[in-house]
Amino acid sequence: MRLADKTAIVTGGGSGFGEGIARKFAAEGARVMVADINFDAARAVADEIGGVACAVDVSDGNSVAAMAREALDGFGHLDILVNNAGVTHLPAALEDVSEDEFDRVLAVNVKSVYLSARAFVPHFKDRRAGVILNIASTAGVSPRPRLNWYNASKGWMITATKTMAVELAPFGVRVNALNPVAGETPLLKSFMGEDTPEMRAKFLATIPLGRFSTPQDMGNAACFLCSDEASMITGVALEVDGGRCI
């Protein structure tokens, strides 16, 4: 029960890595708000783990502010914020990605971190405690071709994690990131362009441990970084990637 009596929000918690994190947090004793643009998915996960569901568009300031009010009114305080919601564009030459696709990737992967910080950092500062975990990607460290603007958004997230950690450390707030490799999530097909045995084999050939990241892998790593066991760890971008970035 490493997160006993803790409160947490996991964005994009209705599926994939976010669901894995939400389930692990609940199993370790946390009260969890499962926030997702797909409310039905969020509610299904929340019902199973004894959490609370919230509909949110993480790229919209008013929606994020409403999520913050709902969480703080319901929980009384927040201990952990996981910025997990993310999107990608389909593999394409960098100049062929449409402006709408670019804007969506930057809004969901980049602007959302700013919006959630604006909503919750004052609360964390007042309490002089709190943990923010940003789900970045190995794409921000060792980018693959034809995912240029997605790669760039995750590189931004890693840098944002480090600068947030430096600025918020005097207030007792820790900020870290996780860098998963591609996993069994709804985004896998988008990363590959097509989900075929051949494409999976090509991706797996780049991962020394020979498998994708799983939601359980992410949940375990997130639980550690958000627990008091990691109280001296801030500003790291931990690779959960089976050796992909070696």
N, C-alpha and C positions, 0 to 999 in steps of 0.2 A: 504493500500500500504506500508506494513512494510519493503519491500525490494526494494523500488523505487530506481532506478539508480544503483542498485547492479548488479554485474555480477557473474555467478555461473556455475560450472560444476557439473553434477550429473552422476557418472559412473553407469552402469547398469540401465540407465534411460529409456530403451526401454520397460520395463514391470515391474510389481510388485511394490514393495515399491519405487524403483527408479522413476518409472513413476509417482507415487503419489506425490513424493517430487518435481519432475520437474514441474508438473502441479500446485502445490501450490505455488512454487516460482514464476512462471510466473504470476499467478493470483495476487500475492502480488507486482508485479512491476519489478521483476528481468529479466535481459536478461540471458537466460539459454542455455548452451551447453548440449545437451543430448548425452552422450557418451555410446556406447554399442558395444559389439562384433558383435551383429546382427544389421548391419547398416540399414536394411530396417525397423526394429522396431524403431530404434532411429529416423529415418527420419519421420516416421508416427507420432510419438509423437511431435517431433520438429515442424512439419508443423502445427499441431493443436494448439500449444501454442505460435507460432511465435518465436520459438527458432532456434538453429543451431544444426545440427546432425553431429556426429563424430564417425567414426569407430575406436575402440580401443580394444586391448588385454591388459588388465591391468596387466597381469603377464609378459609382455615383455617390457624391458626398452626402446627399440627404439620406440615402439608403443606409450608408455606413453609420451616420449619426443616429438614425433610428435604431439600428442594431445595438449601438452603444447604450442608448437609453434603456432599451429592453433588457440588456444584460445587467446593467448596474442596478436597475430597479428590481430585477428578479433575484440577483445574487447578492446584492449589497456592495460587493466589491469584485474586482477582477484580479486574478493572479497571473494568468497566462494567456497570451494572444498568439495564435498560430495563423500566419498569413500563408495559407496553402492554395487558395483558389488561383488557377492559372489557365491560360490558353496558348495555343500555338497557331501558326499559319501552316498550310500544307507545304511540303518540300517544293522549292522553286528557286530559280535564279534570283538573286537578291533584287535585281531591277524589275522583276516580273511580279513581285508581291504587290497586291493592290493597296492603294492608300487606305481603304476601309479596313483591310486585314491588318495593316501596320498600326492603324489607330486603335484597333481592338486589342492587339497584343500589348501595346504600351499602356492602354487604359487598365486592363485587367492585371497585368504582371508588374507594372511600375507605379502607376498613379494610385493603385489600391494600397500600396505600402504607405505612401504619403497620407492618404485619407484615413487609414486606420491609426496611424501615428497621431494625426491631428485629433482624432476622437478619443484616444486612450492615454497618450503620454501625460497629459495634465493630471489624470487620475493616478497614474503610476508615480509621478513626481510627488504628489500630495502624500501618498502612502509611503514614499521612499522605498518602494519594492515593486517587483514585477519582472516578468520574463516575456520577451518577444522572440518568436521563432519564425524566420522567413524560409519558405521552401523554395530554394533556388534550383540549381541543376548543374550536372557536370557540363552541360552546354555552355555555361558561363566560364568554365575553366579550360575545357578542351573542345572547342566548337566543331560541330559536324557541318560539312558543306550543305548549302541549299536550305538551311534553317537560320539564315543570317540574323533576321530581326528578332526571332525568338532567342537565339544565342545572346544577342546584345541585351535583351531585356533581363536575362538571368545574370549576366555580368554586372549590370546595373544593380540588381538586387544584392549581389555579394558585396559590392562597394558600399551600398546603402547600409547593409548590416554592420560593416566595420565602422563607418562614421557615426551611425546611431549608437553603437556600443561605446565609443569614445566619449560622445557628448552626454550620454545618459548614465555612465558609470558613477559619477559623483552623487547621483540620486538613488543609487542602489538598484538600478534597473539594468538587467542583462539582456543583450541582444545577440542572437546567434543565427546561423543558417544551416540547412541541410542541403547537400548536393546529391540527389539520387541520379542514378542512370535510368534509362527508360525502363518502365515497369508494366505490369499487367493492370493497366488503368485505361479509362476511356480515351486517353490521349495517344496511346501506343500506335494505333492505326494512322493517326495524323502525322506522327513523327516519321513513320516509315513510308507514308504515301499509299501503301497497300499492305494489307496483312496477309502475307503468304508465307509458306514454310521457307521459301528461298530468302525472303527479306528478313525473317526472324533469324535464320542461320547467319546472315550477313551481320546483323546487329550483335548477335551473341558472340561472334568471332572476335569482337573488340573488347569483350569483358572476360578478363582472366579467370574468374571463378565460374564462368560459363552459364550464368543465369541472369534474369532480369531482377531488378529491385522489386520487392513485394510490399504491399501495404503493411504487413507485419514488421518487415525490416524498418520501415520508416517510423512506425509506432514505437518500436523499441528504442531507436536512436533519439526520437523526439522526447520520449519519456525521460531519458537520462538527462538531456540538455535542459529540460524544463524543471527538473527536480532539484532539491537542495543538494544532492550529491555533486552537482555541477556548479556549485556556488562560486567557484573561482574561475569559471570559464565564461568568457564573453568575447565577442568579435570573431569567433571562429566560423568557418564554412566547412562543416564536416562532410567528407565524401562518403556516401553510402552507395558504393558503385562497383563492388566486386573487383576492384583494381583497375577499372576503366581508365583512370587518369594517371596511372603510373607511366 
